Amino acid sequence: MRVVVAEDTMLTREGIVRLLEEANVEVLAQAEDAATLIRDVRLERPDVAIVDIRMPPTHTDEGLVAAQQIRQEHPAIGVLVLSHYVEPSYALRLLEEHPERIGYLLKERVFDIAVLVDALRRITDGETVVDPTIVSRLVGRRRREDPLGELTPREREVLGLVAEGLSNRAIAARLFVTERTVEAHVKQIFLKLRLGANPESHRRVLAVLAYLTTGP
């Protein structure tokens, strides 16, 4: 696996790079701003770009804008966006345009090398990876008319795993049930939420997240 790493804080960047190299992930280039990242991606053509959302000069959303540009210019290159904060709106902004080969993780998780490598592998396989903290925030949020009110506790649990991008097989393994049982739960979830069930996992994530973050 070949990656470029964009992070303006030198110690954090070097820490991520060291972890990746120890896991036999090839780091092709390191960038401390969005312009350098875009240049490195064009030159190196990595499998995945790891990008901090907040980068110079304003430290607002330069990394997010760069991630969107990378996905637009290079559809085969995945992007893993990192953030110190739970920002569901930023996750959606990225997913709405390019739901494939996209990941959004809290920065604290990347120092667990197993989590980081798993996310990178899933992204290179064309999947969507959403931080469980963001999923929990969205799934647990209440509204005046709660769209999740009709779901059973088990269906809520399955929905959380669907929104993380897990396949039915992966959910079955996580919950120690059969894949057919998970399929039945997923069918009921989409019926109750009035969402068309699409077999593509990234489309399921996009539909669930978009639905949960709209409305009153």
N, C-alpha and C positions, 0 to 999 in steps of 0.2 A: 504494500500500500504506500502511495506517495502523497505527501501533503505539503502545503505551505501554511505558515502560522503567522497571523497578524494580531499583534498585541502591543500596545504602546508602552506598557510598563515592563522594563527590561527584566527584572527579577521574575515576574510572572511568566513572561515569554520564555525565558531560559529554563524555567522549571517545567513548563509544558513540553518544550523540545527535549529535555533530558528524559522525561518519562516516555515520550514517544520513541526515542532512539533505543531505550532499554527494552521496549516492546517490539523492536525490529520494524518500526514504522520509519520509512525514509522521509526525512524532512528536507525538502528541496530548497526552501528559502524561508527567511524570516523578514517580516515587515513591521514597521512601527507606525505606519499611517496608511490610509485607504488608497492613496495614489500609488504608493509602492506595492501594495497588495495587488492592485489591478495589473500593474506592470509585470509582477512576478508570475501571476496566473497566466498571462498571455505568453510569457516566455517559457515557463516550465510545464504547463498543462498538467497539473497534479490531478489525483483522483478526488481529493477533497481539500477545500480551503477552510481553515479554522479561523474564525473571525470574531474579534471582540466588538460588541455593538457600539460602545462609546470610544471613539478615537479622535485624534487631533483633526482640525484645530478647535472645534467647539465642544468636543466630547459629549455630543448628543446622540445622533443616529448615523454618523458617517460610516460605521461598519455595516449597518443594516442596508444603507444605500449601496455600498460596495457589493454586498452579498446579492442584492437584487440584480445589479449589473452583471455580476459573474454568471448568475443563472440565466440571464437573458442572452448573453454573448456566448456562453459555453454550456449548453444544456446537459452535456455528459459529465460535467464537473459538479460534484456535490459540495454543499456548504454546511458547516456546523457553526452556528452562531452562539456566542457565549455572552452571558450577562451576569452582573453581580446581583441584579434585582429581578423579582417576578414581574414581568411586563407582558401580560397576555396580548395586549394590543399590538406589540411589536411582533410577537409570534404569528399572529393572524395576518399582519401586513405582509410578512414574508410568504406564508403558506397560500394566501389567496391567489397570488400570481404564479407561483411555481411550487406546487405541493410535492413534487418528486425530488428525491435526493436532498432533502432539507432536514436539518436538525436544530433544535433550540434547547440548550442546557444552561442551568445555572453554573457559574464559573467554579463554584466550590466542588462540583461533581467531577470536573476533569482531572482532579488530582487523585481520583480513584482510577487507576489505569485500566482496570477491567471494564468500568463503565465507559471510559473514553474510547477504548478500542472497540467495544461492542457497538457504540454509537457510530463510529466511523465505518465499521463493516456493514451495518444496516443501511447507512446512507449510500455506500457504494453499490449496494444491492438494489437501490432504487426506492428504499423505504423512507418513511417520515419518522423522525424521532422527536418527541416532545417531552420536556422535563416533567416527571410525575408531580412535582410541586405545583406547576401551572395547571395541570389536569385536575388536581385535587381542588385548587382554588376555584376553577370553573364549575366543576361538578358539584361542589358543595355550596355554591352561591345560591341564595334564595331570592325570589322575586315576588311581586304582588301576585302574579299567576305563575307558579313554579312549573315549568315544562317537564320537570322530572318527578312531579308529584305522583304520577301514575305508576312509576317504576317500583318494582320490588327491591329490597336490599341487595339481592343477588344481581339483579339487572343493573343497579347502580354500580356495583363492583365491576361487572363485565364492561359497562360503558366506560369506566375509568381506564380500563386496559385497552379497549378499542381506541380511545382517544390518544393513548400513548403510541399507537401505531402497531400494536401486536396483532398477529394473525389469529384466526380462530384456533389453529393448532397450538400456537404459543400460549393462548389464554387457557386452553384446556389443560396444558401441562402445568401452568401456574396454579390453577384452581383444583387440580387433581380430579377432573371430570372428563367425560368423553367429548370429542370434537362435535358430535351430533348434539349434545346438550348445549354447548356453546352456540352452535348455529341457531338453535331454537331460541335462546336468550337474545341473540343479536336480532333475529327476526322480530321478536316482540318489542325490543327497544326501538327499532326504526319505525315500527307500526305506531307505537305510542307517541313517538316524537314527530310523526308525520314526515319522515325522511325516507327517500327512496334508498333501499339497500343496494349499494354498489360493491361488487366483489373486490375492487381494487382498494387495498388497505389505506393508501394515502388519501383517496377520495372519502373514505369513511371518516378519517381523522378531520379532514377539512370540513365536511358536513357537520360533524358533531361540534367541533370548536366554533364554527361560524354560528351555529344555532344557539349554543350556550352563551355566546357573547353579544347577542343582539336582543332586541326587545326591551321591555321596561326595566 
